[in-house]
Amino acid sequence: MHRLIRLLGVLSIVMVAGLGAFIQPAAAQDDEVRIVVVSHGQASDPFWSVEQNGEAQA
């Protein structure tokens, strides 16, 4: 039973490390960051006017 638990632990570490090798280069290739904002408020709402100003600055 202990061998099985140890084997599963080692396999999970190997899988996570293997996935990291594939994910990291894909993230490094993106030079441009795209942020999409979906607002549900009106322009007269004070919260959304502040949010829109922050969005424009970003």
N, C-alpha and C positions, 0 to 999 in steps of 0.2 A: 504494500500500500504506500509506503514512504517513497519507494522508487518511482511509482506512478506520479505522485505529487511532485517530486523533484523533476521528473522528465517533463511534466506539463509546465512547470515553472521555467525550465530551460527553453522549451519550445516557444513559450510566449515571449520571452526576452529576444530570442532569435527572430521571431516574426516582427516584433516592434522595430528592431534594429533594421531589418530588411525593408520594411515599409518606409522608414526614415530615409533610406538611400534613394528611394524613388520620389518621395514627396519633396525633399529639399531642392534638387535641381529644377523641378518644375516651378517652384516658387521663386527661384533665383532668376529665371528667364523673364519674368514679368517686370518690365521697366516702368509701366504706368499703372497707377492705382486708380480704380474706378469705384466711386461710392455713389450708390443710388439712394435717394431719399424719397419716401412716399409720405406725404403729409395728408392729414385728414381734416385739417382745420381751414378756417376762412382767413383771408388776409386781414380782417379786422380783429381777429383774436390775438391778444397780446403775446401769448406763448408762441404762436406760430410765426409772428413777426420777428421775435428774437431768434427763433430757430432759423428762419430764412436768412437773417443777417449773418449768423454764424456759418451757415452753409455757403453763402456768397464769399465770405472771407477765406474759407477753406479751399 
